[in-house]
Amino acid sequence: MKLKEHVKSLLPQWRNEWRTLVKEHGDKKVSEVNVKAFFSGMRGVKIVPCDTSEVPPDKGMTVRGHMLKDIVARGTTPEELFYLMVTGEWPDKEGVADIKQQFKDRAQIPQYVWDVIDAMPDDAHPMNMFSMGILALERESVFRKRYDEGMKKEDYWDATLEDGMNLLAKLPGIAAYVYRKRFNKGPRIEPDPNEDWAGNYVHMMGIGGKEVDTFKDLMRLYLVLHSDHEGGNVSAHTTATVNSALSDLYYSVSAGMDGLAGPLHGLANQECLKWILGVVEKFNGVPSEKDLEKYAWDTLNSGKVIPGYGHAVLRVVDPRYEQFLKWGKEHIKGDPVFDTVARVFDVVPNVLRQVKKISDPWPNVDAGSGALLYHFGLREFPYYTVLFGVSRSMGVVSQAIEARAKGYPIIRPKSIPTSKLKEIIGL
């Protein structure tokens, strides 16, 4: 495997770097934790390494130092991005072809996984079904089998990479079946050996109609843009914490998806789209800027927020939103739902700037992604987080491969009682 050979060549550098930093600079401070941070869920506290991506507040996400706009401009596919996230380098044509072939060769899903999903209640949440499908696959773990046989620590990365490749290859099939099963779309659709990773996902979902090729193009973009967002978000940090205990990737990614399912993490795009659809319904189409401004103020004055605007980290327009907006203007301009999203971007930031307590008036990725999916007939809102999960799995798998390759220890921060904190600050 081209990817495995590349990672193997990077091991000496990776393993030496962090140990050298600890040995020579171990006493230098990276973060300080005050009482406010202590009770903030560690928000903004620098506590874990993550080299796959970074989210500077004034720039938005970069992947291995590459700006998102540049990644999209070069027509990057999910397969290429995964290779970049794992190694820090772009794959050559042979490397891309190898990743695509690896995903096709590993895509077969055991019957017992379908049996597990079929045994679930008809009204089970799609993320529950998705997470259970991943967890059911744990029986296939290369890592667990090798560990039980006495695998050396220096080989943990190899088994993790094998599990990661196997899992990623199967995720579109599991996710697509969850969609068809949960929303009564008909029998399972077998993968098409001529399709790439994203194209096969769309094919197995069975949606798109006459615009199916355009939808596949959107899916490639979607999977690229949602793939990673540093290592401190709930899904990434949960996956990393579980995997640091040497729980294999099936346990770890399933746990990460459980975190992604939370309303404060992966469900935001649903709320954004509901608000947009409410606007379209109220004005029977795309509102004027004047009407939209009044509607925005009415929303705020009623004590509600405008979904999709503001971000915990960013202080600029989310570059992921910019890419979705650009794509929409090129492919589906004239769609009233998308055109309303575009008009909201023209109006709402000016409204939010006038609210003193709002520090970030700009849209995040969730403000636009749902409208694009809606255009192509994907209108089952509870499923949107599964799409997010398929994409985010690339990032958390990449982080796990690197963590095991570098030999990072178990994640084990210290906790103290509130009474002890009071003693420390002199109360």
VEXDREN-2710 file (C-alpha; in Angstrom, 1 decimal):
% VEXDREN-2710
k/r/px/py/pz
1/MET/0.0/0.0/0.0
2/LYS/1.5/3.3/-1.1
3/LEU/0.1/5.2/1.9
4/LYS/1.6/2.6/4.4
5/GLU/5.0/2.9/2.7
6/HIS/4.9/6.6/3.0
7/VAL/4.0/6.6/6.7
8/LYS/6.7/4.1/7.4
9/SER/9.3/6.4/5.8
10/LEU/8.1/9.2/8.2
11/LEU/8.2/7.2/11.4
12/PRO/11.8/8.1/12.5
13/GLN/11.1/11.8/12.2
14/TRP/7.7/11.6/13.8
15/ARG/8.8/9.6/16.8
16/ASN/11.9/11.7/17.5
17/GLU/10.2/15.1/17.3
18/TRP/7.8/15.0/20.2
19/ARG/10.2/13.1/22.5
20/THR/12.9/15.7/21.8
21/LEU/10.5/18.6/22.5
22/VAL/9.5/17.0/25.8
23/LYS/13.1/16.3/26.8
24/GLU/14.6/19.7/25.9
25/HIS/11.6/22.0/26.5
26/GLY/9.3/20.0/28.8
27/ASP/9.2/22.7/31.5
28/LYS/8.0/25.5/29.2
29/LYS/4.4/26.6/29.5
30/VAL/1.9/26.2/26.6
31/SER/-1.3/27.2/28.5
32/GLU/-2.4/28.6/31.8
33/VAL/-5.7/27.7/33.3
34/ASN/-7.6/30.3/35.3
35/VAL/-10.9/29.6/37.2
36/LYS/-13.0/30.8/34.2
37/ALA/-11.3/28.3/31.9
38/PHE/-11.5/25.6/34.6
39/PHE/-15.3/25.8/34.3
40/SER/-15.5/26.4/30.6
41/GLY/-15.2/22.8/29.3
42/MET/-11.5/23.5/28.6
43/ARG/-12.6/25.9/25.8
44/GLY/-9.5/27.4/24.2
45/VAL/-7.1/25.7/26.6
46/LYS/-4.2/24.2/24.6
47/ILE/-3.8/20.7/25.9
48/VAL/-3.5/18.2/23.0
49/PRO/-1.3/18.0/19.8
50/CYS/-3.0/17.8/16.4
51/ASP/-1.1/18.1/13.2
52/THR/-3.8/17.2/10.7
53/SER/-5.5/20.6/10.8
54/GLU/-5.6/23.9/12.6
55/VAL/-8.3/26.6/12.9
56/PRO/-6.8/30.1/13.4
57/PRO/-9.5/32.5/14.5
58/ASP/-8.5/34.9/11.7
59/LYS/-8.2/32.4/8.9
60/GLY/-10.4/29.3/9.5
61/MET/-9.4/25.8/8.9
62/THR/-6.1/24.8/7.3
63/VAL/-5.1/21.2/6.5
64/ARG/-1.5/20.5/7.1
65/GLY/-0.8/24.2/6.5
66/HIS/-2.9/24.4/3.3
67/MET/-5.7/27.0/3.1
68/LEU/-9.1/25.5/2.3
69/LYS/-9.6/27.7/-0.7
70/ASP/-6.4/26.3/-2.2
71/ILE/-7.4/22.8/-1.4
72/VAL/-10.7/23.2/-3.2
73/ALA/-9.2/25.1/-6.1
74/ARG/-7.0/22.2/-7.0
75/GLY/-10.0/19.9/-7.2
76/THR/-9.0/17.8/-4.2
77/THR/-10.9/14.6/-3.7
78/PRO/-11.6/13.0/-0.3
79/GLU/-9.1/10.3/-1.1
80/GLU/-6.4/12.9/-1.8
81/LEU/-7.3/14.8/1.3
82/PHE/-7.1/11.7/3.5
83/TYR/-3.6/11.0/2.2
84/LEU/-2.6/14.6/2.9
85/MET/-4.0/14.5/6.4
86/VAL/-2.2/11.2/7.3
87/THR/1.3/12.1/5.8
88/GLY/1.4/15.9/5.5
89/GLU/2.2/15.5/1.8
90/TRP/0.1/15.4/-1.4
91/PRO/-0.1/12.0/-3.1
92/ASP/1.1/11.4/-6.6
93/LYS/-1.1/9.9/-9.2
94/GLU/-0.1/6.4/-8.2
95/GLY/-0.9/7.2/-4.6
96/VAL/-4.3/8.5/-5.4
97/ALA/-5.1/5.5/-7.6
98/ASP/-3.9/3.2/-4.8
99/ILE/-6.1/4.8/-2.1
100/LYS/-9.1/4.5/-4.5
101/GLN/-8.4/0.9/-5.2
102/GLN/-7.9/0.1/-1.5
103/PHE/-11.3/1.6/-0.6
104/LYS/-12.9/-0.5/-3.4
105/ASP/-11.1/-3.7/-2.3
106/ARG/-12.1/-3.3/1.3
107/ALA/-15.7/-2.1/0.9
108/GLN/-17.4/-5.5/1.4
109/ILE/-19.5/-5.4/4.6
110/PRO/-20.2/-8.6/6.6
111/GLN/-23.9/-9.8/6.6
112/TYR/-24.0/-9.6/10.4
113/VAL/-23.7/-5.8/10.3
114/TRP/-26.8/-5.6/8.1
115/ASP/-28.5/-8.0/10.6
116/VAL/-27.6/-5.6/13.5
117/ILE/-29.0/-2.6/11.7
118/ASP/-32.1/-4.6/10.6
119/ALA/-32.8/-5.6/14.2
120/MET/-33.0/-2.0/15.4
121/PRO/-36.4/-0.2/15.9
122/ASP/-37.9/1.3/12.8
123/ASP/-37.8/4.8/14.5
124/ALA/-34.2/4.5/15.7
125/HIS/-32.2/7.7/15.1
126/PRO/-29.9/7.5/12.0
127/MET/-26.9/8.3/14.1
128/ASN/-27.7/5.5/16.5
129/MET/-27.9/3.1/13.6
130/PHE/-24.7/4.5/12.1
131/SER/-22.8/4.2/15.3
132/MET/-24.1/0.7/15.9
133/GLY/-23.0/-0.4/12.4
134/ILE/-19.5/0.9/13.1
135/LEU/-19.4/-0.8/16.5
136/ALA/-20.7/-4.1/15.1
137/LEU/-17.7/-4.2/12.7
138/GLU/-15.3/-4.4/15.7
139/ARG/-15.1/-8.1/15.2
140/GLU/-13.0/-7.3/12.1
141/SER/-10.4/-5.3/14.0
142/VAL/-6.8/-6.0/12.8
143/PHE/-5.5/-4.1/15.8
144/ARG/-7.3/-6.1/18.4
145/LYS/-6.2/-9.4/16.8
146/ARG/-2.6/-8.4/16.5
147/TYR/-2.6/-7.0/20.0
148/ASP/-3.9/-10.2/21.4
149/GLU/-1.1/-12.0/19.6
150/GLY/1.5/-9.8/21.2
151/MET/2.0/-7.0/18.8
152/LYS/5.0/-4.7/19.5
153/LYS/4.2/-1.1/20.4
154/GLU/6.2/0.2/17.5
155/ASP/3.7/-1.6/15.2
156/TYR/0.5/-0.1/16.6
157/TRP/0.3/2.4/13.8
158/ASP/0.4/-0.3/11.2
159/ALA/-2.6/-2.1/12.6
160/THR/-4.4/1.2/13.2
161/LEU/-3.9/2.2/9.6
162/GLU/-5.3/-1.2/8.5
163/ASP/-8.4/-0.7/10.7
164/GLY/-8.7/2.9/9.4
165/MET/-8.6/1.9/5.8
166/ASN/-11.1/-0.9/6.3
167/LEU/-13.5/1.3/8.3
168/LEU/-13.4/4.2/5.9
169/ALA/-13.9/1.9/2.9
170/LYS/-17.1/0.5/4.5
171/LEU/-18.6/3.7/6.0
172/PRO/-20.4/4.9/2.8
173/GLY/-22.1/1.5/2.5
174/ILE/-23.2/1.5/6.1
175/ALA/-24.3/5.2/6.0
176/ALA/-26.2/4.6/2.7
177/TYR/-28.0/1.6/4.0
178/VAL/-29.0/3.5/7.2
179/TYR/-30.5/6.1/4.9
180/ARG/-32.5/3.6/2.8
181/LYS/-33.5/1.5/5.8
182/ARG/-34.5/4.3/8.2
183/PHE/-36.5/6.3/5.6
184/ASN/-38.1/3.4/3.7
185/LYS/-36.2/4.1/0.4
186/GLY/-36.2/0.5/-0.7
187/PRO/-33.6/-2.4/-0.6
188/ARG/-29.9/-2.0/-0.1
189/ILE/-27.9/-0.9/-3.2
190/GLU/-24.6/-2.7/-3.9
191/PRO/-21.5/-0.5/-4.5
192/ASP/-20.5/0.4/-8.1
193/PRO/-16.9/-0.7/-8.7
194/ASN/-16.5/2.2/-11.2
195/GLU/-17.3/4.9/-8.7
196/ASP/-14.9/6.7/-6.3
197/TRP/-15.5/7.0/-2.6
198/ALA/-18.0/9.9/-2.7
199/GLY/-19.6/8.9/-5.9
200/ASN/-20.3/5.4/-4.5
201/TYR/-21.9/6.9/-1.4
202/VAL/-24.4/8.8/-3.6
203/HIS/-24.9/5.8/-5.8
204/MET/-25.7/3.6/-2.8
205/MET/-28.1/6.2/-1.3
206/GLY/-30.1/6.1/-4.5
207/ILE/-30.8/9.8/-4.8
208/GLY/-29.9/12.6/-7.2
209/GLY/-32.2/11.9/-10.2
210/LYS/-31.2/13.8/-13.3
211/GLU/-28.7/15.8/-11.3
212/VAL/-27.0/12.8/-9.8
213/ASP/-23.5/13.8/-11.3
214/THR/-23.8/17.3/-9.9
215/PHE/-24.8/15.8/-6.5
216/LYS/-21.8/13.5/-6.6
217/ASP/-19.7/16.6/-7.2
218/LEU/-21.3/18.3/-4.2
219/MET/-20.7/15.2/-2.1
220/ARG/-17.0/15.2/-2.9
221/LEU/-16.9/18.9/-1.7
222/TYR/-19.0/18.1/1.4
223/LEU/-16.7/15.2/2.5
224/VAL/-13.6/17.4/2.0
225/LEU/-14.9/20.4/3.9
226/HIS/-16.3/18.5/6.9
227/SER/-13.3/16.1/7.3
228/ASP/-11.5/17.7/10.2
229/HIS/-11.5/20.7/12.5
230/GLU/-8.5/20.4/14.9
231/GLY/-8.4/17.8/17.7
232/GLY/-10.3/19.5/20.4
233/ASN/-13.9/19.3/19.1
234/VAL/-16.1/16.7/20.8
235/SER/-15.9/14.0/18.0
236/ALA/-12.2/14.3/17.5
237/HIS/-11.2/14.5/21.1
238/THR/-13.5/11.7/22.1
239/THR/-12.1/9.5/19.4
240/ALA/-8.6/10.3/20.4
241/THR/-9.3/9.7/24.1
242/VAL/-10.8/6.3/23.5
243/ASN/-8.1/5.3/21.1
244/SER/-5.4/6.4/23.5
245/ALA/-6.5/3.6/25.7
246/LEU/-5.6/1.3/22.8
247/SER/-9.3/0.6/22.1
248/ASP/-9.3/-0.1/18.4
249/LEU/-10.8/2.3/15.8
250/TYR/-14.2/0.7/15.7
251/TYR/-14.7/1.4/19.4
252/SER/-13.1/4.8/19.1
253/VAL/-14.8/6.1/16.0
254/SER/-18.2/4.8/17.2
255/ALA/-17.6/6.8/20.4
256/GLY/-16.7/9.9/18.4
257/MET/-19.9/9.6/16.3
258/ASP/-21.9/9.4/19.6
259/GLY/-20.4/12.8/20.5
260/LEU/-21.1/14.2/17.0
261/ALA/-24.7/13.3/17.4
262/GLY/-25.1/15.9/20.2
263/PRO/-27.2/19.0/19.5
264/LEU/-24.2/21.2/20.4
265/HIS/-21.9/19.6/17.8
266/GLY/-23.3/17.9/14.7
267/LEU/-27.0/18.9/14.5
268/ALA/-26.5/22.6/13.8
269/ASN/-27.0/22.4/10.0
270/GLN/-30.6/21.0/10.6
271/GLU/-31.5/24.0/12.8
272/CYS/-30.0/26.4/10.2
273/LEU/-32.0/24.9/7.3
274/LYS/-35.2/25.0/9.4
275/TRP/-34.8/28.7/9.9
276/ILE/-34.1/29.3/6.2
277/LEU/-37.2/27.3/5.2
278/GLY/-39.2/29.3/7.7
279/VAL/-38.1/32.5/6.0
280/VAL/-38.9/31.1/2.5
281/GLU/-42.4/30.0/3.7
282/LYS/-43.1/33.4/5.4
283/PHE/-42.2/35.4/2.3
284/ASN/-43.4/32.9/-0.2
285/GLY/-39.9/32.8/-1.8
286/VAL/-36.7/34.8/-1.5
287/PRO/-37.4/37.9/0.7
288/SER/-36.2/41.4/0.0
289/GLU/-33.2/42.7/1.9
290/LYS/-35.5/45.0/3.9
291/ASP/-37.9/42.3/4.8
292/LEU/-35.1/40.0/5.8
293/GLU/-33.5/42.6/8.0
294/LYS/-36.8/43.1/9.9
295/TYR/-37.2/39.3/10.2
296/ALA/-33.7/39.0/11.6
297/TRP/-34.4/41.6/14.2
298/ASP/-37.7/40.0/15.1
299/THR/-35.8/36.7/15.6
300/LEU/-33.2/38.3/17.9
301/ASN/-35.8/40.4/19.8
302/SER/-37.8/37.3/20.6
303/GLY/-34.8/35.9/22.5
304/LYS/-33.7/33.5/19.7
305/VAL/-30.5/33.3/17.8
306/ILE/-30.0/33.2/14.0
307/PRO/-28.8/29.6/13.4
308/GLY/-25.5/29.3/11.6
309/TYR/-24.1/32.6/12.6
310/GLY/-21.3/32.9/15.1
311/HIS/-18.6/30.4/16.0
312/ALA/-16.8/29.4/19.1
313/VAL/-13.3/29.9/17.6
314/LEU/-13.6/31.8/14.3
315/ARG/-13.8/35.6/14.0
316/VAL/-14.1/35.6/10.2
317/VAL/-16.4/34.0/7.6
318/ASP/-15.9/30.3/7.9
319/PRO/-13.9/29.3/4.7
320/ARG/-16.0/26.2/4.5
321/TYR/-19.2/28.3/4.2
322/GLU/-17.4/30.4/1.5
323/GLN/-16.7/27.3/-0.5
324/PHE/-20.3/26.0/-0.2
325/LEU/-21.7/29.5/-1.2
326/LYS/-19.4/29.6/-4.2
327/TRP/-20.4/26.1/-5.3
328/GLY/-24.1/26.9/-4.9
329/LYS/-23.8/30.1/-7.0
330/GLU/-22.1/28.1/-9.7
331/HIS/-24.5/25.1/-9.8
332/ILE/-27.9/25.8/-8.3
333/LYS/-28.5/29.6/-8.5
334/GLY/-32.2/30.2/-8.8
335/ASP/-33.1/27.7/-6.1
336/PRO/-35.2/29.8/-3.7
337/VAL/-33.8/28.1/-0.6
338/PHE/-30.2/28.5/-1.6
339/ASP/-30.8/32.1/-2.9
340/THR/-32.3/32.9/0.6
341/VAL/-29.1/31.5/2.2
342/ALA/-27.1/33.9/-0.1
343/ARG/-29.3/36.8/0.8
344/VAL/-29.0/36.1/4.5
345/PHE/-25.3/36.4/4.1
346/ASP/-25.7/39.8/2.6
347/VAL/-28.0/41.1/5.4
348/VAL/-27.5/39.3/8.7
349/PRO/-23.9/40.1/9.5
350/ASN/-24.8/43.8/9.4
351/VAL/-27.6/43.2/11.9
352/LEU/-25.5/41.1/14.2
353/ARG/-22.7/43.8/14.3
354/GLN/-25.1/46.0/16.1
355/VAL/-25.6/43.5/19.0
356/LYS/-22.9/44.3/21.5
357/LYS/-22.7/40.8/23.1
358/ILE/-22.1/39.1/19.7
359/SER/-18.4/38.8/19.0
360/ASP/-18.6/36.9/15.7
361/PRO/-21.3/38.0/13.2
362/TRP/-20.1/35.7/10.5
363/PRO/-21.6/32.5/9.2
364/ASN/-20.1/29.1/9.9
365/VAL/-20.3/26.0/7.7
366/ASP/-23.7/25.0/8.9
367/ALA/-25.3/28.2/7.6
368/GLY/-25.2/26.9/4.0
369/SER/-24.6/23.1/3.7
370/GLY/-28.1/22.1/4.5
371/ALA/-29.6/24.1/1.7
372/LEU/-27.4/22.4/-0.9
373/LEU/-28.5/18.9/0.3
374/TYR/-32.1/20.0/0.3
375/HIS/-31.9/21.0/-3.3
376/PHE/-31.0/17.5/-4.4
377/GLY/-33.9/15.9/-2.5
378/LEU/-32.0/14.9/0.6
379/ARG/-34.6/16.3/3.0
380/GLU/-34.6/13.9/5.9
381/PHE/-33.0/16.3/8.5
382/PRO/-32.1/13.7/11.1
383/TYR/-29.8/12.1/8.5
384/TYR/-27.6/15.1/7.9
385/THR/-25.3/14.3/10.9
386/VAL/-24.6/10.9/9.3
387/LEU/-23.1/12.7/6.3
388/PHE/-21.1/14.8/8.7
389/GLY/-19.9/11.6/10.4
390/VAL/-18.7/9.9/7.2
391/SER/-16.6/13.0/6.4
392/ARG/-15.3/13.6/10.0
393/SER/-14.2/10.0/10.2
394/MET/-11.4/10.8/7.8
395/GLY/-10.0/13.3/10.2
396/VAL/-10.3/11.3/13.4
397/VAL/-8.8/8.2/11.7
398/SER/-5.9/10.3/10.4
399/GLN/-5.2/11.6/13.9
400/ALA/-5.3/8.1/15.4
401/ILE/-2.8/6.8/12.8
402/GLU/-0.4/9.6/13.6
403/ALA/-0.9/9.3/17.4
404/ARG/-0.1/5.6/17.4
405/ALA/2.8/6.1/15.0
406/LYS/4.3/8.7/17.3
407/GLY/3.6/6.6/20.4
408/TYR/1.5/9.2/22.2
409/PRO/0.5/8.0/25.7
410/ILE/-3.0/7.6/27.1
411/ILE/-5.0/10.8/27.6
412/ARG/-5.4/11.3/31.3
413/PRO/-5.9/14.9/32.5
414/LYS/-6.2/15.6/36.2
415/SER/-9.5/16.4/37.9
416/ILE/-10.0/18.0/41.3
417/PRO/-13.0/18.7/43.5
418/THR/-14.5/22.2/43.6
419/SER/-13.5/22.3/47.3
420/LYS/-9.9/21.7/46.3
421/LEU/-10.1/24.5/43.8
422/LYS/-11.4/26.9/46.5
423/GLU/-8.4/26.0/48.6
424/ILE/-6.0/26.7/45.7
425/ILE/-7.5/30.2/45.1
426/GLY/-7.7/30.9/48.8
427/LEU/-11.4/30.7/49.6
END
